Amino acid sequence: MMEPGQSFLGAITGDGRPLLLLTAGALAFAGGVALFLSCTGEFLPHDVAFLGMQPSALCGLNECRVVHFMIHDRASFGAVLISLAALYAWLALFPIQQGESWAWWLLLTSFITGFGSFLCYLGYGYLDLWHAWATLLLLPVAVAALVLTRRRCPGGVNAAPGWKPENWMSREGIGRLVWIGSSLGLIGAGMTIMFVGMTEVFVPSDLAFVGYTREELHAINPRLVPLIAHDRAGFGGGVLTTGILLLGIIWKAPPSVHAWQVVVVSAFAGFSVAVGVHYPIGYTDTLHLLPAWAGAAGFLTGAILSKRRYFSGSTFVEQEPPS
């Protein structure tokens, strides 16, 4: 029965989980748009205005490899946004719904790295106004979700794993350890991408693929490198945040079908595009692709080894819901 004194806004925001689901939906939509534009080879209007060049003009350079390189970064970023959307939706629907405080602290940490990575853009000479407005519009929603869900998850930080250490050497425990190692690899990769973007922007294999030095790219268009650096900042921040979320979920979440599924879905969404986008454009440098293939193999191995325990409905540890 509806209460006469019930607030309209309160009914919409609820305990914060609807706002977190809205955040996840916005990320999924943005990721879908990024993937669509990557498939069509188009730039956003503000990118074209900043460069003063259409993608077709850039495509005339060295078999369109400059555009293809930019597309591979943007497609990977779009896939990362979809991975994040799946993880945030899972947090809202399961551990936060159950009042598990570890999920709230994980949410806080991921918001700091995710929204904080936007500050990296300020040093690149390109402020993406569309990205800035989207961030400013989404930030209050995310902060409100954080504040409201805190009431549901009031506990402090507890770093204890949601499984018994003596099970590490079981088949399922090894699978989870492989997942943990792969998540740490994502965190390291995200930090590396952000660092490279803030300094050199390119690694040697990038320049070998596009066929130009950084100085030559600057001569083609002095705004080209700042735009590419901006793309890398977003991608690196997304990879870092995804790694943090996956690490926290794998470490703390008791085995369940939905926990196994969200890790697999998130990893597949990210790695399928991050690896797959390289082959249509011909960027197949072995050393460049090796970390991505290793990460994908790690998550696949972990999924195979841990599936039995996650689907059994049992837990690694007899305890109250982890906080």
C-alpha positions, 0 to 999 in steps of 0.5 A: 500500500502506498503511504500518503507521506511517501516522497516521490524522490525517495521512492525513485532513489530508494536505498541507493541501489536504483541510482547505482543501477542507473549508473551502470546503465549509463556506463553500458550506454556510453560503452555501446556508443563507443563501440558503435562509433568504432565500428563505423570509424566515425569521431564525435563532433567535438573531436572533429571540431578539436582536430579540425579534420574529418576521419576521412582526411586522417584515413589518407595517411599510411593506409588509415592506420592513424584512425585505426589506432584511435579506433582500437583504443576507443573500442577497448574503452567502450568494452571496459565501460560495459564490463564496469556496468556489469560489475556495478549492477551485480554489486547493487543486486546482490552484496549491497542488497544483502547489506555486505559492507565490503561491497560498499567500500569496494564501490567507494574505491572504484568511484575514486579511481574511476571518476578521479581518472578524469583529472588526468585529462587536464594535462593533455591539452584537450578537455573533452567537453562531452566527456566532462558534461557526462561525468558532471551529470553522472557524478551526483547520481553516483555520489547519491548512490554511495551515500544512500547505500551506506545506510544499508551497509554500515560496517567497517573495512574487513580485509579477510577473504570470503573463503578459507586459506586452507582451500587455496590448494584445492582445484577451486582455490587455485582457480580463484587464485588465478583470478586474483593474479589476473585481476592484479594484472589488470590493475598493473596494466591500467596504471601502466596505460595511464602512466604511458599516456601521461608521458610518452603516450605511445609504446614502440609497437604503437609507433611501428604500427601507425608508421610515424614518430610522435614528432611526425604526428605532431607535424600532421596535426598538433592536436592529434597526440593530445586527443590520442593521449586523452583516449588512453587516459580514459582506457587506462582509468577504466582498466584500473577500476575494472581490476579493482572491482574484480579483485574485490569481488573475487577476494570477498564474495562467497561462491555463488552462481551469480558471482561466477557469472559476473566475473566471467561476463565482465572479463569476456566483455573486456578481453574479447574486444581488447584482443579482437579489435587488433586483428581486423586493423592488422595491429598484431604485434606479439609482445603488444598482444601478449599481456591481453592474451595472458589476462584472457587465458587467466580468467578462462582458466580461473573460470574452469577451475572454480566453476564447480565450487561456485555452482555447488551453492556451498561456501569456502568458509563457515561464517556470517556474511563478510563485512 
